[in-house]
């Protein structure tokens, strides 16, 4: 399996997200993709951010390393981008020419604009380590908010 690298970019309490069709539904995910041969995880995160969102970024720090069930590794980095840059809908170069691009939208999302399922992935990627998000979680009540069987 191919290892992956992702960029978590935060601006004004919003997270840069990509809308794509996976697992038979539309999901919001972080910019990211496969690490190429000879490329570091950091380089891959920056390259994927440029390809998918048109943004030039700089690694701030690593957030998490996930060891997946299939044996692959996913790296997540907090990435800084300058305020004057605007995100655009880029391309996924892994999609063959002539096929429909998987990236449907790119935008900045607040947590309350995402489904609980999409937010769960953000927490697993290390969002709690980003300024203000830890305090945000501490401010929540103790009610159960996920579906119970």
N, C-alpha and C positions, 0 to 999 in steps of 0.2 A: 504494500500500500504506500501511497505517496503522502509525505508529511505536508502539512498546511501551515500557513501563517496568516494572521488577521491583524487589522489595524482598528483600534478603538479610538475614535476622535470625538472630543467633546467641545462644544462651543455654546456659550450662554445657556447652560443647563439642558442642552439638546445633544443627542448622540447621532452621529452620521450613520445612516442605515441604507441598505440596498434592498429593494423589493424584487424578489425573484420567485419563480414557480418551482417548488420542490415538494416532494412527498405528497403529491396530489393536492396541493393548496398553495396559495400565495403566502410567503413568509417575508419578514423583515430580518435581515442578517447584517453582520459586519462586513465591510470590504475585506476580501482575502481570497486566497487560493493556494494552489500547489507550489511547493518550493522546487525550483528548477535545479538541475545538477550543477554543482559548483557555486550555488547561491546560498548565502546565509539566510536564516529565518528573518532577520531584520531587513535585509535587502528585499526579500520576497514581500514583506508587509508593505514596504514603501512602493515597490513596483506595482503591486495589486491595487493600492490606493490610487495611483496615477492612472492605471488602465481602466479601472471601474468607475472612478469618480472625477478624474481630471485634476486631482489635487497633488501638489508637491508637499511632502511631509518630512518630519524629522522625528526619529524615535526619542521619546521622552524617557520611557523605562519599560521593562518587561512587566506584564501583569500576571500571566499564568501560563503554565505548560500542562496540557491535557494529554493523558495517555489513553487512547481510544481502544475500544474492544477489538477492533480489527488489527491492532498492533501499530497503527500510525500515531503520529504525535501532532498536536495542534498547538501552535505558539500564538500568544496574544500579546500585543504591545500597545501601550498608550502612545499615541502619535500626536504631535503638535502640527497644526497648519496655520498659516498666517490668516488674519481676519479678512484681508482683502480678497482672498481666493474664494471663488464660487464653485460649488460642486455641480457637476454635469453628469448626465447619464452616459457612461462610457461603454466599453465592450468587454466581453469575456472572450479572450483570444483562443480559449479552448473549444469554443463553439465553431464547428466547421463552417466554412464559407457557404453561403446560400441557405443556411438554417437560421431560424428565428433566434435572436439573442435572448438569453435568459434574464438579463437585467432589464426590469420594467420601469424602475423609478429609483431615484437617489434623492434623499432629503434628510433634513435634521428633524429628529423626533424626540419629544419628551417621553418619559417613561409611561405616563398615563395615556399616551396615544398608541401604545403597543399592547398586544394581547398578553395575557399572563404567560402563555407558552413561550412567546418571543422574549419576554423579560427574563424568564427562567434561564434561557441560554446566556443572556447578558450577565446575569449573576455568576453563572458557572465560568464565564470568561474572565472574571475578575473585576467587575464593575464596583464592587464594594471597596476596592483599593483606590478608587478615583475620588479626588477631593469632593466633599459635600455629599456623596452618595451613601457613605457609611452613616453620617448623621441623619440623612433622610430615612434610612431604614430604622434607626433607633427611635425616630419620631412616630413610627407607625404603631398602631394598637396591636393587641395580641390576638385578634380575631383570626380564624382560619379563613383564607380567601380563595383557596383552590377547591375544586370539586371533590366531594367525598362520595365514595361508593356505598 
